[in-house]
Amino acid sequence: MNYHWNWRIFFDPAPSGTGTYLDMLLAGLLLTIETALCAWIIALAFGSVVGVLRTLPSKTAASVGFVWVEFFRNMPLLVQLFIWFFVLPELLPRTWGLWLKQMPHAPFYTAAIGIGLFMSARVAEQTRAGVNSLPRGQKLAATALGLTTAQTYRYVLLPMAFRIIMPPLTSEFLSTIKNTSVAITIGLIELTAQARAMQEFSFQVFEAFTAATVLYLLVNIVVVTAMRFLERAIAVPGYITGK
């Protein structure tokens, strides 16, 4: 049986009544971007703190950072999303559990937080590697100037470390965008879910997922291009080689 190609399907009205099939995909893309940005903010915030903990001389701080990284890094993202969305409400007191189940836009919040915490473990390892790659003399010089440990990290170590790890952080951000597709399993109607809905409504499976692929590629190209400009802008002359 031959497949009937129909690239004009994107301009046909969608059964959902929200416009055309193209409008459906663009709405999913917007939700994908919103989820990825929220998740990345969480990942960057928690990952930076945990990464710093892993570089402190305190064994307690290092152990806390180690447990955080191993917990979130070694458990599949799909399992983590299921735990936050399906299991957590059952473990909490009944009123709290009902509130979580009835919360508006619960799939969005769960996906953003779940993906953010999952990616925070990877950001933490990047941060730790960046701090440990710095010459020991920078920390000693900051101590000699009378800076506290917090000031040393804030004004000396972290600004340099983030310049070094900017390329791998770009890769982690791209992974965050792609990981949003897993949230379809908890009911988030992002780009992959909209492509699947389009396929089920129109039976044009190749057109639907080709369009989704192109949209993902376009977003990733924009991110990579923007991050390259950022890398050049924050490069330290004579210390980090700009490309």
C-alpha positions as CSV (number, residue, x, y, z in Angstrom):
1,M,0.0,0.0,0.0
2,N,1.5,3.3,-1.1
3,Y,1.8,6.2,1.4
4,H,0.0,9.4,0.3
5,W,2.3,12.4,0.9
6,N,0.5,15.7,1.7
7,W,2.7,18.6,2.7
8,R,-0.2,21.0,2.6
9,I,-1.7,19.2,5.6
10,F,-0.1,21.8,7.9
11,F,-2.5,24.4,6.6
12,D,-5.6,22.3,7.1
13,P,-7.8,23.0,10.1
14,A,-7.0,20.9,13.1
15,P,-9.8,18.9,14.8
16,S,-8.9,20.5,18.1
17,G,-10.4,23.8,16.9
18,T,-7.2,25.8,17.8
19,G,-6.3,26.6,14.2
20,T,-4.3,24.7,11.7
21,Y,-2.0,21.8,12.2
22,L,0.9,24.2,11.9
23,D,-0.6,26.2,14.8
24,M,-0.7,23.0,16.9
25,L,3.0,22.4,16.3
26,L,4.0,25.9,17.0
27,A,2.0,25.9,20.3
28,G,3.9,22.7,21.2
29,L,7.2,24.3,20.3
30,L,6.4,27.3,22.5
31,L,5.6,25.0,25.5
32,T,8.8,23.0,24.8
33,I,10.9,26.2,25.0
34,E,9.1,27.4,28.1
35,T,9.6,24.1,29.9
36,A,13.3,23.9,28.8
37,L,14.0,27.5,30.0
38,C,12.4,26.9,33.4
39,A,14.2,23.5,33.7
40,W,17.5,25.1,32.8
41,I,17.2,27.9,35.4
42,I,16.6,25.2,38.0
43,A,19.4,23.1,36.7
44,L,21.9,26.0,36.6
45,A,21.0,27.2,40.1
46,F,21.0,23.9,41.9
47,G,23.9,22.5,39.8
48,S,26.1,25.5,40.5
49,V,25.5,25.2,44.3
50,V,26.1,21.4,44.3
51,G,29.2,21.8,42.1
52,V,30.6,24.2,44.6
53,L,29.9,21.9,47.5
54,R,31.9,19.2,45.8
55,T,34.9,21.4,45.6
56,L,34.9,22.6,49.2
57,P,37.4,21.2,51.7
58,S,34.5,20.2,54.0
59,K,33.9,16.4,53.9
60,T,30.2,17.0,54.8
61,A,29.6,19.4,52.0
62,A,31.4,17.2,49.5
63,S,29.3,14.2,50.7
64,V,26.1,16.1,50.3
65,G,27.1,17.1,46.7
66,F,28.2,13.5,45.9
67,V,24.8,12.1,47.1
68,W,22.9,14.7,45.1
69,V,24.8,14.0,41.9
70,E,24.6,10.2,42.2
71,F,20.9,10.2,43.0
72,F,19.8,12.4,40.1
73,R,22.4,11.2,37.6
74,N,22.0,7.5,38.0
75,M,18.2,7.3,37.8
76,P,16.5,7.5,34.4
77,L,14.7,10.7,33.7
78,L,11.5,8.9,32.9
79,V,11.5,7.1,36.3
80,Q,12.1,10.5,38.0
81,L,9.2,12.1,36.3
82,F,6.9,9.2,37.2
83,I,8.0,9.5,40.8
84,W,7.3,13.2,41.0
85,F,4.0,13.0,39.1
86,F,2.4,9.7,40.2
87,V,4.2,8.6,43.4
88,L,4.9,11.8,45.4
89,P,1.2,12.8,45.8
90,E,0.5,9.3,47.3
91,L,3.3,9.7,49.8
92,L,2.3,13.1,51.1
93,P,-0.5,13.8,53.6
94,R,-3.9,13.4,51.9
95,T,-4.7,17.1,51.6
96,W,-1.3,17.9,50.2
97,G,-1.5,15.0,47.7
98,L,-5.0,16.2,46.5
99,W,-3.6,19.7,46.1
100,L,-0.8,18.4,43.9
101,K,-3.2,16.2,41.8
102,Q,-5.6,19.1,41.3
103,M,-3.0,21.8,40.7
104,P,-3.5,23.6,37.3
105,H,-0.8,22.9,34.8
106,A,0.7,20.1,37.0
107,P,2.4,18.4,34.0
108,F,4.3,21.6,33.2
109,Y,5.5,22.2,36.7
110,T,6.4,18.6,37.2
111,A,8.4,18.5,33.9
112,A,10.2,21.7,34.6
113,I,11.2,20.7,38.1
114,G,11.9,17.1,37.3
115,I,14.0,17.8,34.2
116,G,15.7,20.7,36.1
117,L,16.8,18.5,39.0
118,F,17.9,15.7,36.7
119,M,20.1,18.1,34.7
120,S,21.4,19.8,37.8
121,A,23.5,16.7,38.5
122,R,25.2,17.1,35.1
123,V,25.7,20.9,35.6
124,A,27.2,20.2,39.1
125,E,29.8,17.9,37.5
126,Q,30.6,20.5,34.9
127,T,31.0,23.2,37.6
128,R,33.2,21.0,39.7
129,A,35.4,20.2,36.7
130,G,35.7,23.9,35.9
131,V,36.6,25.0,39.4
132,N,39.2,22.1,39.8
133,S,40.8,23.0,36.4
134,L,41.8,26.5,37.7
135,P,45.3,27.1,38.9
136,R,45.7,26.7,42.7
137,G,47.3,30.1,42.8
138,Q,44.0,31.9,42.1
139,K,42.5,30.6,45.3
140,L,45.6,31.3,47.3
141,A,45.8,34.9,45.9
142,A,42.2,35.5,46.9
143,T,42.9,34.2,50.4
144,A,45.9,36.4,50.7
145,L,43.7,39.4,49.8
146,G,41.5,38.6,52.8
147,L,38.5,37.3,50.8
148,T,36.2,34.8,52.5
149,T,35.5,31.4,50.9
150,A,32.2,32.7,49.6
151,Q,33.8,35.8,48.2
152,T,36.5,33.7,46.6
153,Y,34.0,31.6,44.8
154,R,31.8,34.5,43.8
155,Y,34.4,36.9,42.6
156,V,37.4,34.7,41.5
157,L,36.7,31.0,40.9
158,L,33.2,30.8,39.5
159,P,33.5,33.6,37.0
160,M,36.5,31.9,35.5
161,A,35.1,28.4,35.8
162,F,31.9,29.3,33.9
163,R,34.0,30.8,31.1
164,I,35.8,27.5,30.8
165,I,32.8,25.2,30.9
166,M,30.6,27.3,28.6
167,P,30.9,24.8,25.7
168,P,29.8,21.8,27.8
169,L,27.0,23.9,29.4
170,T,25.8,24.6,25.9
171,S,25.5,20.8,25.3
172,E,23.7,20.4,28.5
173,F,21.2,23.1,27.6
174,L,20.6,21.3,24.3
175,S,20.0,18.1,26.2
176,T,17.5,19.9,28.4
177,I,15.5,21.0,25.3
178,K,15.5,17.4,24.0
179,N,14.6,15.9,27.3
180,T,11.3,17.8,27.4
181,S,10.0,15.3,24.9
182,V,10.0,12.7,27.7
183,A,7.3,14.8,29.5
184,I,4.7,13.5,27.0
185,T,4.5,10.5,29.3
186,I,3.0,12.6,32.1
187,G,0.6,14.5,29.9
188,L,2.6,17.6,28.8
189,I,1.4,18.6,25.3
190,E,4.8,19.9,24.0
191,L,6.2,19.6,20.5
192,T,6.5,15.8,20.4
193,A,3.0,15.3,21.8
194,Q,1.5,17.8,19.3
195,A,3.3,15.9,16.4
196,R,1.9,12.7,17.7
197,A,-1.6,14.2,17.9
198,M,-1.3,15.5,14.4
199,Q,-0.3,12.1,13.2
200,E,-3.3,10.5,14.9
201,F,-5.7,13.0,13.5
202,S,-4.5,13.1,10.0
203,F,-2.6,9.8,9.6
204,Q,0.3,11.9,8.0
205,V,3.0,10.4,10.2
206,F,6.0,11.4,8.1
207,E,4.9,15.0,7.6
208,A,4.1,15.4,11.3
209,F,7.4,14.1,12.7
210,T,9.5,15.7,9.9
211,A,8.1,19.1,10.9
212,A,8.8,18.4,14.6
213,T,12.4,17.4,13.7
214,V,12.9,20.6,11.7
215,L,11.6,22.7,14.5
216,Y,13.9,21.0,17.1
217,L,16.8,21.5,14.7
218,L,16.0,25.2,14.2
219,V,15.8,25.8,18.0
220,N,19.1,24.0,18.6
221,I,20.8,25.9,15.8
222,V,19.6,29.2,17.4
223,V,20.9,28.1,20.8
224,V,24.3,27.0,19.5
225,T,24.8,30.2,17.5
226,A,23.8,32.4,20.5
227,M,26.1,30.5,22.9
228,R,29.0,30.9,20.5
229,F,28.6,34.6,20.5
230,L,28.4,34.5,24.3
231,E,31.6,32.4,24.5
232,R,33.5,35.0,22.5
233,A,32.0,37.9,24.5
234,I,33.1,36.5,27.9
235,A,36.4,35.0,26.8
236,V,39.4,36.2,28.8
237,P,42.2,37.4,26.4
238,G,45.3,35.3,26.8
239,Y,43.6,32.8,29.0
240,I,40.8,31.2,26.9
241,T,41.3,30.9,23.2
242,G,38.4,32.3,21.3
243,K,37.3,30.6,18.1
